[in-house]
C-alpha cells in the first residue's frame, strides 16, 4: 500500500468545523477539528474506492497554498 500526503484546510462555520482537501475536490464537516479531519479521511477513502489504477490522475498538485482576501461587491 502506498502513502500520499494531501494538503487540507479546516475552518469553523457556525457550530461545525469544515475540512476540505485542496488536492481533491472533497470536503466534509464535524463538531470538532479532529472529527472533521477523521470524516475527511473517510470521505477520501470512499472517493478513491476502486480507483487504484487511476489514482494519480485525480490528484491536483498544490504548492505553496495561501489564504488571501478578495473584496467583492454584489447587489
N, C-alpha and C positions, 0 to 999 in steps of 0.2 A: 504494500500500500504506500503510495506517495503522499507527501505532505506539501500543501500550498498555504501561503500566508496571504490573507486578504486585508485590505485597508477598509476600516469601517468607521462610521461616525455615529455618535449617540447624543441625543438631546432630550430634554424634558419638555413634554407637551401636556399641559394640564396636570393630571394625576399620574400620567404614564411616561415612561421613557421609550423613545423610538430609536431603534437601531437599524442602520442602513449600510449595506455593503456597497462600497464605491466601485468595485471591480465587476460586480454582477448586479443587475437591477432587481435586488431583493431587499425587502425591508419588513420589519415586524416590531412588536412592542411588548412591554412588560411593566409591572408595577415597580420594579427596581432595575437598576442598571444591569445587575447580574442576570436577572430573569430575561431582560430584553436581549442580552447577548446570547444567552442559552437558547432562546427562541430563534434568534437569527441563525445560530449554528444548525439547529434542527431544520429551519427553512432552507438553508443552503444544501443540506444533505438531501432533502426532498427534491430540490431543484435539479441536482445532479444525478439523481437516482436513475440508473440505467444509461448514463451518458459517458461512460468511461472512454469510449473510443473517440468522442468528440469533445472531451473535456476542455482542452486548451483553446479551442476556437470561441468558446463562450466567455472567456475571461478578458476584460479590458485592462490594459496596463495603466496603473495610476501612480504617477510620480509627483512628489512634492505638492501634495494637495494642500489647499489653503482655503480658509473660510474668509470670504470678503463680503462687504455690504454693497448693495446696489440700490441707489434711490430709484423709486419707481412711482410714477404718477398715474392715477386712474380716476375715472369719472364716477 
